[in-house]
Amino acid sequence: MKIKNLRVIWLLVCETALAGPMQSVPLIQDAVNQYISTNLAPGGKYEIGGAQIDPRLQLPQCEQPLQVFTQSGEIKPGRNTVGVRCQGERGWTIYSMVSVRSFKDVLVLNRSLQRNDVIRAEYLTAETRDIGLLQQGYLTELDDVVDKQAVRNIPAGSVLSKLHVTELTLVKRGERVNIQSGKAGVLISAVGTAMADGAKGQKINVKNLSSQRVIQATVVDSGQVSVYF
């Protein structure tokens, strides 16, 4: 059965079932509104459309508390089908389409970036956007992006996402690095050559210039890697 033009539909209602007291439509609407407000994250900015129960609707009065539900058990940004169910001898179920727009302040570039550019706070502006129209991974906090670098060219006006940024490269392939190795209480330093670019916390291959051995070390700072046993 299809839902068309955001209209409520009802199931299995016949003339004999309509005899007797009728269900209050405002109470159905209140139950739907309460369900929506309960299942939206608190403190958010939302626009809710639909969920208008047809005032001409005639259903037997429900003797049990109304049960409001969605297939997923939650309300999400976008289109949601919300059901209202009455369980009992003269039970019924109706559905309504609810559209939810959720807004957040996201980070937007105010200038273009080239690949490997370091991202500064002054390059960013916070703008309120409908997150239902954005790809997952959009960024909202400066700490998640400032002093990181662009992985590709990004035009001005773009909403920054996790796919746009990476940790700053602290060690570059072919450059000399200081290797710190050892264990608690014992620390040995040596000079090596990085065999790959590396960001903080990343493991790369490094050639020890004294032993000529290739080891795997963790980038800890600019020009510095570590190997701990």
Salt bridges, closest charged atoms under 4 A:
GLU47 OE1 - ARG101 NH1 3.17
ASP54 OD2 - ARG56 NH2 2.88
GLU74 OE2 - LYS76 NZ 3.71
ASP105 OD1 - LYS45 NZ 3.70
GLU127 OE1 - ARG129 NH2 2.83
ASP130 OD2 - ARG101 NE 3.08
ASP147 OD1 - ARG120 NH1 2.77
GLU167 OE2 - LYS148 NZ 3.31
